[in-house]
């Protein structure tokens, strides 16, 4: 998958879609995840677009940035907002909590698995976030991480099992010594 560059794929726009204004939190506006932004009155466009906070200006939706994604990935259709995080080491699929299983449908699930397979050798992560409930997607399985707050970090590694080495993920508090080598500011 390409990096989020802020350059839109020709022919794509946010028109008719404002899912990021509901799914994502916006600290500058004190807007929590999973509620519509007060400035998104039509649920299709931003009423303060020209004056929107930097947090919104600097967000680049994966649908707009990744040419390999089809029209079915437009968040207003898929109910999934893709974001690149942790300096490009994580892809997060933020899912509309009113459609919590949207990520499990095709072609979304198989694509998330494909990205997980590509990310695993380089220590990358593919995460699904349904409000505060998170799932780590590995090539061979999905790990339910439970509720993960901004004070937590997700650490991935390899653990030995009777069947051999297996990728695993744990959630730790941001002050946990295991989180000290964590790169990025997001959970």
URTAUR-V530222 format. One record per backbone hydrogen bond with DSSP energy under -0.5 kcal/mol. CO is the residue of the C=O (numbers start at 0). NH is the residue of the N-H. E is the energy in kcal/mol with one decimal. If there is no record, write none. Layout:
co nh e
CO NH E
CO NH E
//
This chain:
co nh e
2 4 -0.7
5 7 -0.6
8 11 -2.2
13 16 -2.7
17 20 -1.5
18 21 -1.6
18 22 -3.1
19 23 -1.3
20 36 -1.5
21 33 -0.7
21 34 -1.1
22 33 -0.8
25 28 -1.2
25 30 -2.4
26 29 -1.8
29 31 -0.6
30 25 -2.7
31 34 -0.8
36 39 -1.9
38 40 -0.5
38 46 -3.5
39 42 -0.7
43 15 -0.6
44 41 -0.6
45 48 -1.0
47 50 -1.2
47 51 -0.7
48 51 -1.0
52 55 -1.0
52 56 -2.2
53 57 -2.7
55 58 -1.1
58 60 -0.5
60 63 -0.5
60 64 -1.4
61 65 -2.8
63 8 -3.0
64 66 -0.8
65 68 -1.7
69 72 -2.0
70 73 -1.9
73 76 -2.4
73 77 -2.7
74 78 -2.3
78 95 -2.5
79 81 -0.6
80 93 -3.0
81 61 -2.3
82 91 -2.9
84 87 -0.6
84 88 -0.7
84 89 -2.0
85 88 -1.6
88 124 -2.7
89 84 -3.0
89 91 -0.5
90 126 -2.7
91 82 -2.2
91 93 -0.8
92 94 -0.6
92 128 -2.6
93 80 -3.1
94 130 -0.5
95 98 -2.2
96 99 -0.7
98 101 -2.5
100 103 -1.7
101 104 -1.3
104 108 -2.6
106 110 -1.6
107 111 -2.6
108 112 -2.3
109 113 -2.1
110 114 -2.5
111 115 -2.2
112 116 -2.3
113 117 -1.9
114 118 -2.3
115 119 -2.2
116 120 -0.6
118 121 -1.1
118 123 -2.6
119 122 -1.6
124 90 -2.3
125 136 -3.0
126 92 -2.9
127 134 -2.4
128 94 -2.9
128 130 -0.7
129 132 -2.2
131 147 -3.0
132 129 -3.2
133 144 -2.3
133 145 -0.8
134 127 -2.7
134 136 -0.5
135 137 -0.7
135 142 -2.9
140 137 -2.6
141 143 -0.5
142 135 -2.7
142 144 -0.8
145 133 -2.6
148 151 -1.9
150 173 -3.2
152 154 -0.6
152 171 -2.7
154 169 -2.5
156 167 -3.0
158 165 -2.4
160 163 -2.2
163 160 -1.8
165 158 -3.0
167 156 -2.3
169 154 -2.9
169 171 -0.5
171 152 -2.9
172 175 -2.0
175 178 -2.2
176 179 -1.4
178 181 -1.6
//
